[in-house]
């Protein structure tokens, strides 16, 4: 579904900074946040898909308080790291489910192929035995 993904057995809204089918696309065109609904007021290079306009390096001290002048909010770096870790876990969960689905499809295909090969071998064996008993291979 568009803008949703399966989180276990539940259908969940895409994590901040992602959008699209199974939340596989990150925000673009100077947008960020939940369902890419917010617009950055800075250049694309400073617009983070989750946090918006950063205007600063990501290598900040954990105890530093950062004033996010572009978005009008004040967050500590620790709060931002906690949010980023949560977002990373959400995205990892999404990609993990996609990998599980791919593995299940491969396993189902392999099982089907082996079953068909065994059925073909059985029919060939029957044909061979039938031709032996009727004397066609003499």
mmCIF file of the C-alpha atoms, coordinates in Angstrom:
data_MODEL
# 
_entry.id   MODEL 
# 
loop_
_atom_site.group_PDB 
_atom_site.id 
_atom_site.type_symbol 
_atom_site.label_atom_id 
_atom_site.label_alt_id 
_atom_site.label_comp_id 
_atom_site.label_asym_id 
_atom_site.label_entity_id 
_atom_site.label_seq_id 
_atom_site.pdbx_PDB_ins_code 
_atom_site.Cartn_x 
_atom_site.Cartn_y 
_atom_site.Cartn_z 
_atom_site.occupancy 
_atom_site.B_iso_or_equiv 
_atom_site.pdbx_formal_charge 
_atom_site.auth_seq_id 
_atom_site.auth_comp_id 
_atom_site.auth_asym_id 
_atom_site.auth_atom_id 
_atom_site.pdbx_PDB_model_num 
ATOM 1   C CA . UNK A 1 1   ? 0.000  0.000   0.000   1.00 0.00 ? 1   UNK A CA 1 
ATOM 2   C CA . UNK A 1 2   ? 1.101  3.549   -0.641  1.00 0.00 ? 2   UNK A CA 1 
ATOM 3   C CA . UNK A 1 3   ? 2.659  5.320   2.380   1.00 0.00 ? 3   UNK A CA 1 
ATOM 4   C CA . UNK A 1 4   ? 2.252  2.216   4.580   1.00 0.00 ? 4   UNK A CA 1 
ATOM 5   C CA . UNK A 1 5   ? 4.284  -0.884  5.379   1.00 0.00 ? 5   UNK A CA 1 
ATOM 6   C CA . UNK A 1 6   ? 3.725  -4.075  7.328   1.00 0.00 ? 6   UNK A CA 1 
ATOM 7   C CA . UNK A 1 7   ? 5.180  -3.960  10.828  1.00 0.00 ? 7   UNK A CA 1 
ATOM 8   C CA . UNK A 1 8   ? 4.762  -7.580  11.868  1.00 0.00 ? 8   UNK A CA 1 
ATOM 9   C CA . UNK A 1 9   ? 1.060  -8.239  11.385  1.00 0.00 ? 9   UNK A CA 1 
ATOM 10  C CA . UNK A 1 10  ? 0.127  -4.551  11.563  1.00 0.00 ? 10  UNK A CA 1 
ATOM 11  C CA . UNK A 1 11  ? -0.060 -1.990  8.795   1.00 0.00 ? 11  UNK A CA 1 
ATOM 12  C CA . UNK A 1 12  ? 1.857  1.150   9.847   1.00 0.00 ? 12  UNK A CA 1 
ATOM 13  C CA . UNK A 1 13  ? 2.329  4.628   8.401   1.00 0.00 ? 13  UNK A CA 1 
ATOM 14  C CA . UNK A 1 14  ? 5.738  5.229   6.831   1.00 0.00 ? 14  UNK A CA 1 
ATOM 15  C CA . UNK A 1 15  ? 8.497  6.401   9.204   1.00 0.00 ? 15  UNK A CA 1 
ATOM 16  C CA . UNK A 1 16  ? 9.487  10.061  9.038   1.00 0.00 ? 16  UNK A CA 1 
ATOM 17  C CA . UNK A 1 17  ? 11.442 10.855  5.901   1.00 0.00 ? 17  UNK A CA 1 
ATOM 18  C CA . UNK A 1 18  ? 10.006 8.014   3.791   1.00 0.00 ? 18  UNK A CA 1 
ATOM 19  C CA . UNK A 1 19  ? 7.093  7.751   1.386   1.00 0.00 ? 19  UNK A CA 1 
ATOM 20  C CA . UNK A 1 20  ? 5.673  5.500   -1.304  1.00 0.00 ? 20  UNK A CA 1 
ATOM 21  C CA . UNK A 1 21  ? 4.862  1.828   -1.728  1.00 0.00 ? 21  UNK A CA 1 
ATOM 22  C CA . UNK A 1 22  ? 6.265  -0.014  1.315   1.00 0.00 ? 22  UNK A CA 1 
ATOM 23  C CA . UNK A 1 23  ? 7.978  3.285   2.250   1.00 0.00 ? 23  UNK A CA 1 
ATOM 24  C CA . UNK A 1 24  ? 10.908 2.558   -0.050  1.00 0.00 ? 24  UNK A CA 1 
ATOM 25  C CA . UNK A 1 25  ? 11.475 6.162   -1.202  1.00 0.00 ? 25  UNK A CA 1 
ATOM 26  C CA . UNK A 1 26  ? 12.980 8.952   0.863   1.00 0.00 ? 26  UNK A CA 1 
ATOM 27  C CA . UNK A 1 27  ? 11.609 12.491  0.739   1.00 0.00 ? 27  UNK A CA 1 
ATOM 28  C CA . UNK A 1 28  ? 12.872 14.654  -2.090  1.00 0.00 ? 28  UNK A CA 1 
ATOM 29  C CA . UNK A 1 29  ? 12.326 18.087  -3.609  1.00 0.00 ? 29  UNK A CA 1 
ATOM 30  C CA . UNK A 1 30  ? 13.153 19.895  -0.357  1.00 0.00 ? 30  UNK A CA 1 
ATOM 31  C CA . UNK A 1 31  ? 10.535 18.024  1.677   1.00 0.00 ? 31  UNK A CA 1 
ATOM 32  C CA . UNK A 1 32  ? 10.971 16.168  4.954   1.00 0.00 ? 32  UNK A CA 1 
ATOM 33  C CA . UNK A 1 33  ? 9.213  14.656  7.947   1.00 0.00 ? 33  UNK A CA 1 
ATOM 34  C CA . UNK A 1 34  ? 6.131  12.491  8.263   1.00 0.00 ? 34  UNK A CA 1 
ATOM 35  C CA . UNK A 1 35  ? 4.916  11.541  4.775   1.00 0.00 ? 35  UNK A CA 1 
ATOM 36  C CA . UNK A 1 36  ? 7.215  14.285  3.408   1.00 0.00 ? 36  UNK A CA 1 
ATOM 37  C CA . UNK A 1 37  ? 4.558  16.829  4.341   1.00 0.00 ? 37  UNK A CA 1 
ATOM 38  C CA . UNK A 1 38  ? 6.912  19.606  5.458   1.00 0.00 ? 38  UNK A CA 1 
ATOM 39  C CA . UNK A 1 39  ? 8.966  21.882  3.206   1.00 0.00 ? 39  UNK A CA 1 
ATOM 40  C CA . UNK A 1 40  ? 12.555 22.959  3.791   1.00 0.00 ? 40  UNK A CA 1 
ATOM 41  C CA . UNK A 1 41  ? 13.370 26.665  3.572   1.00 0.00 ? 41  UNK A CA 1 
ATOM 42  C CA . UNK A 1 42  ? 16.985 25.983  2.669   1.00 0.00 ? 42  UNK A CA 1 
ATOM 43  C CA . UNK A 1 43  ? 19.006 24.492  -0.183  1.00 0.00 ? 43  UNK A CA 1 
ATOM 44  C CA . UNK A 1 44  ? 18.560 20.824  -1.086  1.00 0.00 ? 44  UNK A CA 1 
ATOM 45  C CA . UNK A 1 45  ? 22.054 20.046  0.195   1.00 0.00 ? 45  UNK A CA 1 
ATOM 46  C CA . UNK A 1 46  ? 21.072 21.206  3.713   1.00 0.00 ? 46  UNK A CA 1 
ATOM 47  C CA . UNK A 1 47  ? 17.611 19.593  3.700   1.00 0.00 ? 47  UNK A CA 1 
ATOM 48  C CA . UNK A 1 48  ? 17.622 16.299  5.598   1.00 0.00 ? 48  UNK A CA 1 
ATOM 49  C CA . UNK A 1 49  ? 14.754 13.964  4.636   1.00 0.00 ? 49  UNK A CA 1 
ATOM 50  C CA . UNK A 1 50  ? 13.851 13.328  8.310   1.00 0.00 ? 50  UNK A CA 1 
ATOM 51  C CA . UNK A 1 51  ? 14.863 16.519  10.181  1.00 0.00 ? 51  UNK A CA 1 
ATOM 52  C CA . UNK A 1 52  ? 14.567 19.279  7.563   1.00 0.00 ? 52  UNK A CA 1 
ATOM 53  C CA . UNK A 1 53  ? 17.071 22.123  7.319   1.00 0.00 ? 53  UNK A CA 1 
ATOM 54  C CA . UNK A 1 54  ? 20.071 21.281  9.431   1.00 0.00 ? 54  UNK A CA 1 
ATOM 55  C CA . UNK A 1 55  ? 22.573 23.912  8.408   1.00 0.00 ? 55  UNK A CA 1 
ATOM 56  C CA . UNK A 1 56  ? 25.175 22.161  10.548  1.00 0.00 ? 56  UNK A CA 1 
ATOM 57  C CA . UNK A 1 57  ? 27.552 19.247  10.483  1.00 0.00 ? 57  UNK A CA 1 
ATOM 58  C CA . UNK A 1 58  ? 26.275 15.891  11.737  1.00 0.00 ? 58  UNK A CA 1 
ATOM 59  C CA . UNK A 1 59  ? 29.372 15.499  13.921  1.00 0.00 ? 59  UNK A CA 1 
ATOM 60  C CA . UNK A 1 60  ? 28.049 17.370  16.954  1.00 0.00 ? 60  UNK A CA 1 
ATOM 61  C CA . UNK A 1 61  ? 28.865 16.734  20.589  1.00 0.00 ? 61  UNK A CA 1 
ATOM 62  C CA . UNK A 1 62  ? 26.124 14.722  22.351  1.00 0.00 ? 62  UNK A CA 1 
ATOM 63  C CA . UNK A 1 63  ? 25.742 17.286  25.121  1.00 0.00 ? 63  UNK A CA 1 
ATOM 64  C CA . UNK A 1 64  ? 25.489 20.303  22.833  1.00 0.00 ? 64  UNK A CA 1 
ATOM 65  C CA . UNK A 1 65  ? 22.129 21.995  22.479  1.00 0.00 ? 65  UNK A CA 1 
ATOM 66  C CA . UNK A 1 66  ? 21.484 22.885  18.882  1.00 0.00 ? 66  UNK A CA 1 
ATOM 67  C CA . UNK A 1 67  ? 19.124 25.650  17.862  1.00 0.00 ? 67  UNK A CA 1 
ATOM 68  C CA . UNK A 1 68  ? 17.408 24.643  14.672  1.00 0.00 ? 68  UNK A CA 1 
ATOM 69  C CA . UNK A 1 69  ? 16.804 28.128  13.340  1.00 0.00 ? 69  UNK A CA 1 
ATOM 70  C CA . UNK A 1 70  ? 15.290 26.933  10.079  1.00 0.00 ? 70  UNK A CA 1 
ATOM 71  C CA . UNK A 1 71  ? 12.561 24.807  11.674  1.00 0.00 ? 71  UNK A CA 1 
ATOM 72  C CA . UNK A 1 72  ? 12.024 26.956  14.764  1.00 0.00 ? 72  UNK A CA 1 
ATOM 73  C CA . UNK A 1 73  ? 12.602 24.133  17.272  1.00 0.00 ? 73  UNK A CA 1 
ATOM 74  C CA . UNK A 1 74  ? 15.285 23.423  19.815  1.00 0.00 ? 74  UNK A CA 1 
ATOM 75  C CA . UNK A 1 75  ? 16.503 19.849  20.222  1.00 0.00 ? 75  UNK A CA 1 
ATOM 76  C CA . UNK A 1 76  ? 19.465 18.357  21.987  1.00 0.00 ? 76  UNK A CA 1 
ATOM 77  C CA . UNK A 1 77  ? 21.747 16.218  19.935  1.00 0.00 ? 77  UNK A CA 1 
ATOM 78  C CA . UNK A 1 78  ? 20.847 13.252  22.164  1.00 0.00 ? 78  UNK A CA 1 
ATOM 79  C CA . UNK A 1 79  ? 17.151 13.673  21.285  1.00 0.00 ? 79  UNK A CA 1 
ATOM 80  C CA . UNK A 1 80  ? 18.019 13.863  17.594  1.00 0.00 ? 80  UNK A CA 1 
ATOM 81  C CA . UNK A 1 81  ? 20.161 10.722  17.819  1.00 0.00 ? 81  UNK A CA 1 
ATOM 82  C CA . UNK A 1 82  ? 17.342 8.882   19.588  1.00 0.00 ? 82  UNK A CA 1 
ATOM 83  C CA . UNK A 1 83  ? 14.918 9.906   16.815  1.00 0.00 ? 83  UNK A CA 1 
ATOM 84  C CA . UNK A 1 84  ? 17.441 8.942   14.122  1.00 0.00 ? 84  UNK A CA 1 
ATOM 85  C CA . UNK A 1 85  ? 18.016 5.545   15.782  1.00 0.00 ? 85  UNK A CA 1 
ATOM 86  C CA . UNK A 1 86  ? 14.251 4.940   15.895  1.00 0.00 ? 86  UNK A CA 1 
ATOM 87  C CA . UNK A 1 87  ? 13.893 5.937   12.242  1.00 0.00 ? 87  UNK A CA 1 
ATOM 88  C CA . UNK A 1 88  ? 16.815 3.687   11.295  1.00 0.00 ? 88  UNK A CA 1 
ATOM 89  C CA . UNK A 1 89  ? 15.200 0.758   13.129  1.00 0.00 ? 89  UNK A CA 1 
ATOM 90  C CA . UNK A 1 90  ? 11.889 1.410   11.334  1.00 0.00 ? 90  UNK A CA 1 
ATOM 91  C CA . UNK A 1 91  ? 13.578 1.467   7.932   1.00 0.00 ? 91  UNK A CA 1 
ATOM 92  C CA . UNK A 1 92  ? 15.589 -1.657  8.848   1.00 0.00 ? 92  UNK A CA 1 
ATOM 93  C CA . UNK A 1 93  ? 12.337 -3.388  9.789   1.00 0.00 ? 93  UNK A CA 1 
ATOM 94  C CA . UNK A 1 94  ? 10.805 -2.490  6.427   1.00 0.00 ? 94  UNK A CA 1 
ATOM 95  C CA . UNK A 1 95  ? 13.777 -3.750  4.430   1.00 0.00 ? 95  UNK A CA 1 
ATOM 96  C CA . UNK A 1 96  ? 13.941 -6.853  6.638   1.00 0.00 ? 96  UNK A CA 1 
ATOM 97  C CA . UNK A 1 97  ? 10.365 -7.759  5.717   1.00 0.00 ? 97  UNK A CA 1 
ATOM 98  C CA . UNK A 1 98  ? 11.116 -7.225  2.040   1.00 0.00 ? 98  UNK A CA 1 
ATOM 99  C CA . UNK A 1 99  ? 14.082 -9.621  2.294   1.00 0.00 ? 99  UNK A CA 1 
ATOM 100 C CA . UNK A 1 100 ? 11.926 -12.212 4.083   1.00 0.00 ? 100 UNK A CA 1 
ATOM 101 C CA . UNK A 1 101 ? 9.330  -11.979 1.302   1.00 0.00 ? 101 UNK A CA 1 
ATOM 102 C CA . UNK A 1 102 ? 12.034 -12.448 -1.343  1.00 0.00 ? 102 UNK A CA 1 
ATOM 103 C CA . UNK A 1 103 ? 13.428 -15.493 0.479   1.00 0.00 ? 103 UNK A CA 1 
ATOM 104 C CA . UNK A 1 104 ? 9.949  -17.025 0.789   1.00 0.00 ? 104 UNK A CA 1 
ATOM 105 C CA . UNK A 1 105 ? 9.320  -16.534 -2.937  1.00 0.00 ? 105 UNK A CA 1 
ATOM 106 C CA . UNK A 1 106 ? 12.670 -18.169 -3.753  1.00 0.00 ? 106 UNK A CA 1 
ATOM 107 C CA . UNK A 1 107 ? 11.946 -21.105 -1.449  1.00 0.00 ? 107 UNK A CA 1 
ATOM 108 C CA . UNK A 1 108 ? 8.473  -21.609 -2.951  1.00 0.00 ? 108 UNK A CA 1 
ATOM 109 C CA . UNK A 1 109 ? 9.941  -21.508 -6.466  1.00 0.00 ? 109 UNK A CA 1 
ATOM 110 C CA . UNK A 1 110 ? 12.653 -23.984 -5.554  1.00 0.00 ? 110 UNK A CA 1 
ATOM 111 C CA . UNK A 1 111 ? 10.164 -26.376 -3.950  1.00 0.00 ? 111 UNK A CA 1 
ATOM 112 C CA . UNK A 1 112 ? 7.909  -26.180 -7.011  1.00 0.00 ? 112 UNK A CA 1 
ATOM 113 C CA . UNK A 1 113 ? 10.827 -26.829 -9.361  1.00 0.00 ? 113 UNK A CA 1 
ATOM 114 C CA . UNK A 1 114 ? 12.008 -29.853 -7.366  1.00 0.00 ? 114 UNK A CA 1 
ATOM 115 C CA . UNK A 1 115 ? 8.471  -31.253 -7.261  1.00 0.00 ? 115 UNK A CA 1 
ATOM 116 C CA . UNK A 1 116 ? 8.126  -30.927 -11.029 1.00 0.00 ? 116 UNK A CA 1 
ATOM 117 C CA . UNK A 1 117 ? 11.525 -32.552 -11.609 1.00 0.00 ? 117 UNK A CA 1 
ATOM 118 C CA . UNK A 1 118 ? 10.562 -35.497 -9.398  1.00 0.00 ? 118 UNK A CA 1 
ATOM 119 C CA . UNK A 1 119 ? 7.247  -35.923 -11.238 1.00 0.00 ? 119 UNK A CA 1 
ATOM 120 C CA . UNK A 1 120 ? 9.037  -35.881 -14.597 1.00 0.00 ? 120 UNK A CA 1 
ATOM 121 C CA . UNK A 1 121 ? 11.589 -38.451 -13.350 1.00 0.00 ? 121 UNK A CA 1 
ATOM 122 C CA . UNK A 1 122 ? 8.779  -40.693 -12.057 1.00 0.00 ? 122 UNK A CA 1 
ATOM 123 C CA . UNK A 1 123 ? 6.959  -40.572 -15.404 1.00 0.00 ? 123 UNK A CA 1 
ATOM 124 C CA . UNK A 1 124 ? 10.180 -41.339 -17.279 1.00 0.00 ? 124 UNK A CA 1 
ATOM 125 C CA . UNK A 1 125 ? 10.826 -44.277 -14.965 1.00 0.00 ? 125 UNK A CA 1 
ATOM 126 C CA . UNK A 1 126 ? 7.270  -45.590 -15.542 1.00 0.00 ? 126 UNK A CA 1 
ATOM 127 C CA . UNK A 1 127 ? 7.726  -45.239 -19.301 1.00 0.00 ? 127 UNK A CA 1 
ATOM 128 C CA . UNK A 1 128 ? 11.053 -47.079 -19.166 1.00 0.00 ? 128 UNK A CA 1 
ATOM 129 C CA . UNK A 1 129 ? 9.600  -49.949 -17.078 1.00 0.00 ? 129 UNK A CA 1 
ATOM 130 C CA . UNK A 1 130 ? 6.579  -50.203 -19.356 1.00 0.00 ? 130 UNK A CA 1 
ATOM 131 C CA . UNK A 1 131 ? 8.790  -50.410 -22.455 1.00 0.00 ? 131 UNK A CA 1 
ATOM 132 C CA . UNK A 1 132 ? 10.948 -53.068 -20.753 1.00 0.00 ? 132 UNK A CA 1 
ATOM 133 C CA . UNK A 1 133 ? 7.978  -55.285 -19.943 1.00 0.00 ? 133 UNK A CA 1 
ATOM 134 C CA . UNK A 1 134 ? 6.494  -54.955 -23.424 1.00 0.00 ? 134 UNK A CA 1 
ATOM 135 C CA . UNK A 1 135 ? 9.849  -55.741 -25.066 1.00 0.00 ? 135 UNK A CA 1 
ATOM 136 C CA . UNK A 1 136 ? 10.184 -52.485 -26.971 1.00 0.00 ? 136 UNK A CA 1 
ATOM 137 C CA . UNK A 1 137 ? 13.819 -51.978 -25.953 1.00 0.00 ? 137 UNK A CA 1 
ATOM 138 C CA . UNK A 1 138 ? 15.097 -55.245 -27.514 1.00 0.00 ? 138 UNK A CA 1 
# 
